[in-house]
Amino acid sequence: MNYVTSGQGQAVLLIHGLFGNLDNLKGLGQVLEANHQVIRVDVPNHGLSEHWQEMDYPSLAKVMMDLVDDLGLDKVHLVGHSMGGKIAMATALAYPERIISLVAADIAPVTYQPRHDLVFAALESLLLEGSSDRRMALSHLIAAGIDEPTAQFLLKNLQRTETGFSWKMNLKGLKACYPNIIGWHNLSSETAKVYHGPSLFIRGGDSNYVTTEHRGDIMRQFPAAQAKTLEGCGHWLHAQKPAIFNRIVSEFIDKHAV
């Protein structure tokens, strides 16, 4: 798994969301590295990490902990946005004794309805071979119904080849595994795991990813959870309100440093 590290001190693992890469939480990492060792990862099927044909949260939690072990770390703080927040939650549930604290940004430990069909269709219909103009790629995604900020974000996955473009991410694998990505594995009341450590759930005030209906599921699996809402922003809260988001996360982590 591809990753970068910076800073020194108690370790914080930053995990991006669907279609993203390790640069998505770089701003937060720059704030945290003053007092912490920061590890930013490319989730499998993203960035420069390996491509998986099978992808689910238990296996993603394992690969995160394998990295922690490879780095010789005993315990870490976890911060994840969207899908990355689910990976962080799955890791905390599977390895609670190794996780100091957890921050989940605009995501809940629940199964969601599909909401990326338009994105997959737009990406799959983009001509890659023989194309060399990013502006045309941007125009294509916008014409396919993707708003420009999201289209710009998605096109960060493009890389040039000798004959045009290719995707850094494993687009085919992500689509095949999409039911697992929007799903959640810790649902059975008989076998559900619980993380009792300090947890912070931050939601965007204009986002519908975390609602009052999710409170029961959050508290059942993360009984020590705290919640904060950032008004005036949506799902991309770390990009829309970076200063306050970074401050809230860094203060929470510093508060629970051991």
C-alpha positions as CSV (number, residue, x, y, z in Angstrom):
1,M,0.0,0.0,0.0
2,N,1.4,3.4,-1.0
3,Y,1.8,5.9,1.8
4,V,3.8,8.9,2.9
5,T,4.9,9.9,6.4
6,S,5.8,13.2,7.9
7,G,6.4,14.7,11.4
8,Q,7.3,13.0,14.6
9,G,5.3,12.0,17.7
10,Q,2.3,9.9,18.4
11,A,1.1,8.5,15.0
12,V,-2.1,9.6,13.2
13,L,-3.3,7.6,10.1
14,L,-5.3,9.6,7.6
15,I,-7.6,7.7,5.2
16,H,-9.3,9.3,2.2
17,G,-12.6,8.6,0.6
18,L,-13.9,7.0,-2.6
19,F,-12.1,8.1,-5.8
20,G,-9.6,10.0,-3.7
21,N,-5.9,9.7,-2.9
22,L,-3.5,10.5,-0.1
23,D,-3.4,14.2,-1.0
24,N,-7.0,14.7,0.0
25,L,-6.2,15.2,3.7
26,K,-2.8,16.7,3.1
27,G,-3.9,20.0,4.7
28,L,-4.9,18.3,7.9
29,G,-1.6,16.4,7.8
30,Q,0.4,19.6,7.6
31,V,-1.4,20.8,10.8
32,L,-0.9,17.6,12.7
33,E,2.7,16.9,11.8
34,A,3.8,19.7,14.1
35,N,3.2,17.3,17.0
36,H,2.6,13.9,15.4
37,Q,3.9,11.4,13.0
38,V,1.4,11.6,10.2
39,I,0.8,8.7,7.8
40,R,-1.3,9.4,4.7
41,V,-2.3,6.4,2.6
42,D,-3.6,5.5,-0.8
43,V,-6.4,3.1,-0.1
44,P,-6.2,-0.1,-2.2
45,N,-7.7,0.5,-5.7
46,H,-6.7,4.2,-5.4
47,G,-3.7,6.3,-6.2
48,L,-0.5,4.3,-6.4
49,S,-1.7,1.4,-4.2
50,E,-2.3,-2.1,-5.5
51,H,-5.5,-3.0,-7.3
52,W,-7.8,-5.5,-5.6
53,Q,-10.6,-7.4,-7.2
54,E,-12.3,-8.0,-3.9
55,M,-12.6,-5.1,-1.5
56,D,-14.5,-4.9,1.8
57,Y,-14.1,-3.2,5.2
58,P,-12.7,-6.2,7.1
59,S,-9.9,-6.7,4.6
60,L,-9.2,-2.9,4.4
61,A,-9.0,-2.8,8.2
62,K,-6.5,-5.6,8.1
63,V,-4.3,-3.9,5.5
64,M,-4.3,-0.7,7.6
65,M,-3.2,-2.6,10.7
66,D,-0.6,-4.5,8.6
67,L,0.9,-1.1,7.7
68,V,0.8,0.0,11.4
69,D,2.7,-3.2,12.2
70,D,5.2,-2.7,9.3
71,L,5.9,0.8,10.7
72,G,6.6,-0.6,14.1
73,L,3.8,1.3,15.8
74,D,2.0,0.1,18.8
75,K,-1.0,2.4,18.7
76,V,-2.4,5.1,16.4
77,H,-5.1,7.7,16.0
78,L,-7.4,7.2,13.0
79,V,-9.0,9.9,10.8
80,G,-11.1,9.1,7.8
81,H,-13.4,10.9,5.4
82,S,-16.4,9.2,3.8
83,M,-15.3,5.7,2.7
84,G,-12.1,6.4,4.6
85,G,-14.2,7.0,7.7
86,K,-15.8,3.6,7.3
87,I,-12.3,2.1,7.0
88,A,-11.2,3.9,10.1
89,M,-14.3,2.7,12.0
90,A,-13.8,-0.9,10.8
91,T,-10.2,-0.8,11.9
92,A,-11.2,0.5,15.4
93,L,-13.8,-2.2,15.7
94,A,-11.5,-5.0,14.7
95,Y,-8.4,-3.8,16.6
96,P,-9.7,-1.6,19.5
97,E,-6.6,-2.1,21.7
98,R,-4.5,-0.6,18.9
99,I,-6.6,2.6,18.3
100,I,-6.1,5.6,20.6
101,S,-8.9,7.7,19.1
102,L,-11.2,7.8,16.0
103,V,-12.4,10.6,13.9
104,A,-15.0,9.9,11.2
105,A,-15.8,12.8,8.8
106,D,-19.3,12.9,7.3
107,I,-20.0,9.2,7.4
108,A,-21.9,6.8,9.6
109,P,-21.5,3.0,10.3
110,V,-24.5,2.1,8.2
111,T,-25.5,0.8,4.8
112,Y,-26.2,3.5,2.3
113,Q,-28.3,3.5,-0.9
114,P,-26.3,3.8,-4.1
115,R,-25.5,7.4,-5.0
116,H,-22.6,7.2,-7.4
117,D,-24.2,5.7,-10.5
118,L,-23.9,9.0,-12.4
119,V,-20.2,9.2,-11.5
120,F,-19.4,5.7,-12.6
121,A,-21.3,6.2,-15.9
122,A,-19.5,9.5,-16.6
123,L,-16.1,8.0,-15.8
124,E,-16.7,4.8,-17.8
125,S,-17.9,6.8,-20.9
126,L,-14.8,9.1,-20.9
127,L,-12.6,8.3,-23.9
128,L,-9.1,7.6,-22.6
129,E,-7.2,6.1,-25.6
130,G,-6.1,8.8,-28.1
131,S,-7.1,11.6,-25.8
132,S,-4.6,14.1,-24.4
133,D,-6.7,17.1,-23.4
134,R,-7.8,17.4,-19.8
135,R,-10.1,20.3,-20.7
136,M,-12.1,17.9,-23.0
137,A,-12.2,15.4,-20.2
138,L,-13.5,18.0,-17.9
139,S,-16.1,19.1,-20.4
140,H,-17.2,15.5,-20.9
141,L,-17.8,15.0,-17.2
142,I,-19.7,18.2,-16.8
143,A,-21.9,17.3,-19.8
144,A,-22.5,14.0,-18.2
145,G,-24.1,15.7,-15.2
146,I,-21.1,16.0,-12.8
147,D,-20.6,19.4,-11.1
148,E,-17.3,21.1,-11.9
149,P,-15.7,20.8,-8.4
150,T,-16.4,17.1,-8.3
151,A,-15.3,16.7,-11.9
152,Q,-12.0,18.4,-11.1
153,F,-11.6,16.1,-8.1
154,L,-12.3,13.0,-10.2
155,L,-9.8,14.0,-12.9
156,K,-7.0,14.0,-10.4
157,N,-7.1,10.2,-11.1
158,L,-6.0,10.6,-14.7
159,Q,-2.5,9.8,-15.7
160,R,-0.9,10.3,-19.1
161,T,0.2,7.3,-21.2
162,E,2.0,7.1,-24.6
163,T,-1.4,6.8,-26.3
164,G,-3.6,9.0,-24.2
165,F,-4.8,8.7,-20.6
166,S,-5.4,5.9,-18.1
167,W,-6.9,5.8,-14.6
168,K,-4.6,5.5,-11.6
169,M,-7.6,4.0,-9.7
170,N,-9.0,0.6,-10.4
171,L,-12.3,1.9,-11.8
172,K,-13.6,-1.6,-12.7
173,G,-12.7,-3.0,-9.3
174,L,-14.3,-0.1,-7.5
175,K,-17.6,-0.5,-9.4
176,A,-17.6,-4.3,-8.8
177,C,-17.0,-3.8,-5.1
178,Y,-19.3,-0.8,-4.8
179,P,-22.0,-2.8,-2.9
180,N,-19.4,-3.5,-0.2
181,I,-18.3,0.2,-0.2
182,I,-21.8,1.5,0.5
183,G,-22.6,-1.4,2.8
184,W,-21.6,-2.1,6.3
185,H,-20.6,-5.4,7.9
186,N,-21.1,-4.8,11.6
187,L,-24.9,-5.0,11.7
188,S,-25.8,-8.3,13.4
189,S,-26.8,-7.6,17.0
190,E,-25.4,-11.0,18.0
191,T,-21.9,-10.6,16.5
192,A,-21.5,-6.8,16.2
193,K,-18.3,-5.4,17.7
194,V,-18.0,-2.2,19.7
195,Y,-15.3,0.4,20.0
196,H,-15.3,2.0,23.5
197,G,-12.5,4.5,22.8
198,P,-12.9,8.2,22.2
199,S,-14.7,8.8,18.9
200,L,-15.6,12.0,17.1
201,F,-18.2,12.2,14.2
202,I,-18.0,15.4,12.3
203,R,-20.8,16.1,9.7
204,G,-21.4,18.9,7.2
205,G,-24.5,20.8,8.0
206,D,-25.6,20.7,4.4
207,S,-24.8,17.0,3.9
208,N,-27.2,14.1,4.2
209,Y,-24.6,11.5,4.9
210,V,-25.1,11.6,8.7
211,T,-28.6,12.3,10.0
212,T,-30.4,12.0,13.3
213,E,-31.6,8.6,12.1
214,H,-28.0,7.3,12.3
215,R,-27.5,8.3,15.9
216,G,-28.6,4.9,17.2
217,D,-26.3,3.0,14.9
218,I,-23.4,5.2,15.9
219,M,-23.9,5.0,19.6
220,R,-24.5,1.3,19.6
221,Q,-21.1,0.7,17.9
222,F,-19.2,3.7,19.3
223,P,-20.8,4.4,22.7
224,A,-18.2,7.1,23.6
225,A,-18.9,9.0,20.4
226,Q,-19.1,12.8,20.3
227,A,-20.6,14.7,17.4
228,K,-20.0,18.1,15.8
229,T,-21.7,19.8,12.8
230,L,-19.9,22.2,10.6
231,E,-22.5,24.6,9.2
232,G,-22.3,26.0,5.7
233,C,-20.6,23.0,4.1
234,G,-21.5,19.7,2.7
235,H,-19.9,16.3,2.3
236,W,-16.5,17.8,1.4
237,L,-16.3,19.6,4.8
238,H,-12.5,19.2,5.0
239,A,-12.1,21.1,1.8
240,Q,-14.9,23.6,2.3
241,K,-14.1,24.6,5.8
242,P,-10.4,23.5,6.2
243,A,-9.4,25.8,9.0
244,I,-12.2,24.9,11.4
245,F,-12.1,21.2,10.4
246,N,-8.4,20.9,11.0
247,R,-8.6,22.7,14.3
248,I,-11.4,20.5,15.6
249,V,-9.6,17.3,14.6
250,S,-6.2,18.4,15.9
251,E,-7.7,19.5,19.3
252,F,-9.6,16.2,19.6
253,I,-6.4,14.2,18.9
254,D,-4.3,16.3,21.2
255,K,-6.9,15.9,24.0
256,H,-6.7,12.1,23.7
257,A,-3.0,11.7,23.3
258,V,-1.4,9.1,25.6
